[in-house]
Amino acid sequence: MLTFLGDFKPDYAVAELPFGADAKLVANFECAVSDQQDERAAKAWPIVFEPDVLQRLSAYPFAYLSIANNHVGDAGEHGFNLLVDGLRSQPGFMLGGLSDEPCQILEVDGLKVALIASLEPCRARRPEILRQEDVEAVIRKVRPDVDRVFVLPHWGKEGEYALFPAPSQRSLAKAWIAAGADGVFGHHSHTMHGSELIDGKPVVYSLGNFLFDHEESRQHPLTRIALSVNWTPGATAAEDTFEIKPITAANGKIRYLNEQEVAVWNGLYERLSSMTVSGLTYSAWLRRVGPVYIPKSDKSWQKRRSANPKAWLLCLIWNCLPVTVLLRLGHWFPDKDAEALRAAIENDLAVPLKPVESA
């Protein structure tokens, strides 16, 4: 069995985990390391640790960690090389998401399982990272030689802290399933997204945060609810089981939602998945995502401008981008159903959705 999880950074030397002793975790490792204090990307929220933090990974039962994300380059070329070398020196897990090793093959219950992690187009995508555009070709190449193929995309940058994928993400998921993928488990939004079956294969558009204690994330309560997906192989792919279980994290402690919480969550998650499948037009997506993305981005640009006067020009360019203009319109004219669902998740779940203390 593998357990697919979302975004992770090593904030805690030891975390409380609800998984069993034989757990094999698959997650997205989203941070950089550096031994030089002046190495920081010109971002509102660079995430950089000292290299010795990688020793904390031995406390976690990881089978696979992806570095195909927009923060692994936050400490420049030197820091990126330190990160890759440091992760490769840690025993117990495979490292994924690199363009020169586009997939890693794990053996699970006697099966060859290919994991393919990628990053969407963005300014922070380093050339060493596997491009989202290349995933379909990788699937077709590896498919004949393995028993299962799972795709782990870091995608949906405009949807950060929102609950809905873009129509383009659904189109990609359909293409990957058609090419031979047995499941797609995404991340990047830091909140859970809905799921669906495409040709009988599971697609979870965002698993949310596994362990990601971050200043910006703490401003968005819905980052406290995430998903885990337990995959148990069957005799054939058609007999595989995928169990989606909601988890919540606070101050380094992760737990599954209890029975009462799950009863509420089930109804909310069904609504979320239904809206993802049945009503995800581009105009609907703008009105669902804009009310979250625009205020979040305006705060980020304000932070960047206060630290670097040159950011004013970049901010002006960003504000003139067609997608920004359209999302701002979506912010002004929000989708009432999406806003109601967001409020329901915050208000109806028994899980405390208040900001938590920093690590």
N, C-alpha and C positions, 0 to 999 in steps of 0.2 A: 504494500500500500504506500502511496505517496500522499502528502498533504500539501496542497497548493495554498500559498499565502501571499499577501500583498507586500507593501513597502516596509522596509526594515532598515534601521540604523542602530549601531551598537551603543545606545545610551546607557544600558545597564549591564554591569559585569555579570550579574545573575538575575534572571527574570523568572517569575513564576509562570509556568506553562501548563496548560490543561491536557497536553497530548501524552499518549502512553509512552512506556519505556522504549518501545520499538519504533517510535515515530521517525519518519524520514521526511524532512521539511524541504519545500521548494519555495524560495522567496526572492524578492528584488532588493539588492544591497545598494542603498541610495545615499551615498555620501562620498567625500574625498578624504584623503589623508595627506599630511604635509609635515615636514620637519623644519620648515622655514616660515616664519611668522608673516612675511610679506606676500606670500602666495595666496591670493584670494581672487576669485572671479569677480568681475564688475557686475554683481547681481544684488538685488535687494536682500536675498536670503541665501548666501553661500553656506554650504554645510561641510565643514572641514574639521577633522579630528587629528590628534597626534597618531603617528603610525603604530605605536604600541597598543592602541585600542583594539587592533585586530586580534590580539590574544584572547579577547573576550569571546570570540566565536567558538572556542572549544567547549563552551558551556551550553551550546545550542545544538540540537540534533539535525543540522542541515545536511541534506544530500546534494543540494544544488543551490548555488547563488548566482543570480544574473547581475551584471553591471551595465546592462544596456539601459541607461537612464540619463537624465539631464543634469545630474549632480556629480557624477564621478570625475568630471573634468574641472571641478571648482577650485582645484589647487594647481592648475596648469600642467604642462608636460611632465615636469619632474614629479609632481604629486601623483599624477596618473600612473606613471611607471612604478612609483613606490606602492601604490595601491594594488596593481596587478601582481607585482612580485610578492607583496605581502600576503595577498589572498592565496596565491599559488603555493605558498610555503605552509599554509595552514592545512592540517590533515583532516580527512573525513568527508569532504564535499568536493564536487566538481564546480568549476567556474565557467559561466556561460555568458553569452552576449557579445563575444568578440568576433570581428569579421573574419579573422584568419582561422577561427574554429567555430563555424556558424551553427553547429549543433553539438551537443554532448549526448552520449548514449549511456544510460544507466541500465543496470540489470535489476529488474524487480520481479521477484517470484519466477525466475527463469525466463523472463521476457526481456527483449531489447527495447528500451524506451528512449526515443529521441526527444530532447527538449531543445526548443529553438526560441531564444529570447532576442528581441529587437527593439529599436527606438525609432519613433516617428521623426519626420523632418523637423528640425529645430536648430536655433543658433548654437545650442550647447552640444550638439551631436559631434563627437570626435570621430576622425576617420577610422579609428580602431574598432568602433562599435558597429555591430551588424545593423544595416539599414532595414527599416520596415519594408521598403520597396523590394528587397531581395528575398523576402521570406518565402514567397510562393515557389521560387525556383529551388530553394533549399529543401522544401517539403518534397517536391517532385523527385529530387535527386536521392534523398535518403529513404523515401517511402519503401522501395522494394527490399531494403536490407534490414528493416526493423519491424517489430510487432505493433508498436504504437508510436504516434507522433503527437506531441502537445506543443502548442505555440503560446509564448508568454510575452505579449506586446506591452510596451510602455507607451501609452498613446492617449490622445484626447486632451492636449494641453489647454485648449480653451475651456474645457470642462472641469478644471481643477476646483475642488470643493463643491461641485455640483453633483447631481445624482443621475445624470443622463448622458449616454454616449452620443456621438454625432452619427448621422446617417452614413458618413464615409466609413466609420468603424464597422457598422453592420455589413457594408459591402465588402470590406476586407475580410471579415470573418467568414462570409459566404464563399469567397474565393479560396481561402485557405482550407476550408472544409472540403470544397470541391477538388482541391489539389491533393487531398489525402490526410489532412489533419484529423485527429480523433478528439480534439478538444482545444478550446482557446480560453485562457485565463489571464485577463489583463490587469493592469494597475496604472497608476499615475494620478488619478483624480483625488486620492486620499480619502475618498468616501466610497461606499459600496454602490454598485450599479446593479441593474436588473440582469436577469439571465434568460436564456431561451435555448431550445434545441433546434439545430439546423441540420437537416437530414439525419436526425437522431443523435447528433453529436452535441455535447454541452458547450455553450459559450457564456462565460461570465465576463461581462464587459469591464468590471473593476472589482477587485477583491478588497480595496480600501487599505487601511493601515494595519499591518501586523504589529510592529512596534516602531513608532515614529513620533517621538516626543520632540516637537518642534514649535517654536514661538508662533509662527504663522498658523500652523495646524491647530494650536490651542485656541485660536480665535474663531474656529469653526467647529461647533460641538458635534456635528455629524461625523467627524473623523474618528470618534470614539467607537463607532459601530463598524465592524468589518466582517469579512467572510472567510471561512476556511472551506476548502473542498477536499474531501477524502476520496481518493480514487482507489477502488479495489478491483483488480483485474479479474475477469471471468475467463472461461475456457475460450471464448472468442470475444472480439471487441464489442459485439452486440450484447454480450452478457456482462460487460463491465458495469460497475455501479459507481455513481458519483453522488456523494452526500454533501450537500451544502449546509454548513453549520455556522450560525452567527457567533461572533466573539466580541468581547469588549475589553479594552485595556485601560488601566489607570495606574500611574506611578510604578510601572514595571511589572504589574500583575495582570495576566491575561486569563480570562475565564470564558467558558461557554455561557451563553444566556441560559437562565434557568427555565423550568417548564412554563411558569407563568409568563415570563418575558417572551418566550418563543411563541406562545399562543397569540400574543399581540403582534409580534414581529412577522409571523406567517402572513397575516392579512395585509400588513403594510408592504411586505416584499412582493406579494402577488400583485398588488396595485402597481408597484414600481415596475415589475417585469412586464405587466400588461401594457403600461404606457410606453415602454421601450419598444415592444413588438408592434403594437397596433397604431401608434400615433406619431412615430418618429419621422416627421417630415423636416425639411431644413428650416422652414419658418417656425415650426413648433419648437425645434431644438433651440433656436435663437431666443425664444421667449422663455424657455425653461432654464437655460444656462446663463443668459445675460444678467438676470437679477443677482446672481452670485459672482460671476466672473468679473463684471465691470467694477463693482466696489472693491473687490479683492485686488484687482490689477491697479486701480487708482491709488490704493494705499501703497502698493509695491513701488509704483513710479514715484510717489511722494518721498518714500524712503531713499530711493536711488538718487533723486534730484538733490536731496539734502546732503548727500555724501559726495556727489560728483556733479558739478555744474554742467558738464558735457552731456549728462543724461537728458537734459532738456530737449536736445535735438532728437535723440532717439525716441523720447516720449511723444514729441510732435509727429514723428513719422508713424509711430504705432497708432496714434489717434486717427491718422488719416487712412490707415489700412481699411479696405472694404469690409473685412470680417469684423474689425473693431466697431466700425460705424453701424453695421447690422446688429451686432451684439448689444450696442448701446441702445438701439431702438427696442431690442428685446427687453432690456432693463427697464425702459420706460413703459413698455406695454407687456407686463409679465403674463405668463400662462397661469391662470387662477388654480387649475387643478394641480399643477406642479408645486405651486406655493402652498397649497393646502396639504399636499402630501409631505412636503418638507416639514411643515409645522406639526403634522401628526406624528411623524417619526420622533421629533424632539419632545413632544408633549405626552404622547401615549405610552412610550416605552418606559418601563420601570428603571431602566439603566440610567444612572445619573449622567446627563450630557452637559455638565458644566466644565469649564476649563480646569485642568488639573495642574498640580505643582510641577515645576520644571525639574528635570533630573539633576 
